[in-house]
Amino acid sequence: SQQGEEDPQALSIQEGENATMNCSYKTSINNLQWYRQNSGRGLVHLILIRSNEREKHSGRLRVTLDTSKKSSSLLITASRAADTASYFCATAPMNTGFQKLVFGTGTRLLVSP
Amino acid sequence: NAGVTQTPKFQVLKTGQSMTLQCAQDMNHEYMSWYRQDPGMGLRLIHYSVGAGITDQGEVPNGYNVSRSTTEDFPLRLLSAAPSQTSVYFCASSYRQARLMGMNTEAFFGQGTRLTVV
């Protein structure tokens, strides 16, 4: 399987705390994306980081990318109960076409009030 | 603006039956894909299309057919349903970003079709 791995599989925190989840992947990439999935719903795009970027911010989200280690992390600061969802990383592998996103196995985040 | 619309939302099939999952997008996206999501497996690519008349296989294509006669529609056909095809199916679409950049763009997902094969 080409799938990436995410760590941890599940994370439980209190509102106001920070949540960090990690993603490892297997091949060289064009870019890496993070998606959120609320229970029973489709995936929603959060942020995209290109292979020549090392860090990117969007609101309370901070993404880092280390292509030498083939890994990325997503930090959600000051978590809210509404952040409760599953989070997936997805990579666009180099030289395999632009619509063949490879998804990780996901991290289930529970933020308690 | 409806985005990506999938129908039906739920379906129960008997083993051996065939059916078509519908996917339509109104954003004039060139790229469309079908994924299946199974517990603990994340999403796996079934088939994808880079434009009308062009389709190709993903990671798990066996037992599925697709066609892309228009930019808007990308139906997924199950030829002879098997219990192993019980899953949640997602359709996604995205723009083809500037050719010079050659970079992927964010994907927009439908709400999913939950399929059970008994």
Contacts between the chains, C-beta under 8 A, distances in Angstrom:
chain1	res1	chain2	res2	distance
A	1	B	44	8.0
A	1	B	59	7.5
A	2	B	59	6.6
A	3	B	41	7.4
A	3	B	42	5.6
A	3	B	44	7.3
A	4	B	42	8.0
A	30	B	102	7.6
A	30	B	103	5.7
A	30	B	104	5.8
A	31	B	103	6.0
A	31	B	104	5.6
A	33	B	104	7.7
A	33	B	106	6.5
A	33	B	107	7.8
A	35	B	107	8.0
A	35	B	109	7.9
A	40	B	112	7.7
A	41	B	111	6.1
A	41	B	112	7.3
A	42	B	4	7.6
A	42	B	90	6.0
A	42	B	109	3.7
A	42	B	110	5.5
A	42	B	111	4.8
A	42	B	112	5.6
A	43	B	43	7.6
A	43	B	90	7.0
A	43	B	92	7.7
A	43	B	107	7.6
A	43	B	109	4.5
A	44	B	109	7.3
A	45	B	106	3.9
A	45	B	107	6.6
A	45	B	108	7.4
A	48	B	104	7.9
A	48	B	105	7.9
A	48	B	106	6.0
A	50	B	103	6.6
A	88	B	42	6.3
A	88	B	43	7.1
A	90	B	43	7.9
A	90	B	107	7.8
A	92	B	103	7.7
A	92	B	104	3.9
A	97	B	48	7.7
A	97	B	50	7.1
A	97	B	56	7.7
A	98	B	31	6.7
A	98	B	50	7.5
A	98	B	96	6.5
A	98	B	97	7.7
A	98	B	102	7.4
A	98	B	103	7.6
A	98	B	104	4.8
A	98	B	105	7.9
A	99	B	31	4.1
A	99	B	32	7.6
A	99	B	33	5.5
A	99	B	48	4.7
A	99	B	49	7.7
A	99	B	50	6.1
A	99	B	94	6.8
A	99	B	104	7.5
A	100	B	33	7.9
A	100	B	45	6.0
A	100	B	48	6.4
A	100	B	58	6.7
A	101	B	33	7.5
A	101	B	45	7.2
A	101	B	92	7.9
A	101	B	104	7.2
A	101	B	107	6.3
A	102	B	45	7.5
A	103	B	35	7.5
A	103	B	42	4.3
A	103	B	43	4.1
A	103	B	44	7.5
A	104	B	42	5.6
A	105	B	40	6.4
A	105	B	41	6.7
A	105	B	42	4.4
A	106	B	42	5.6
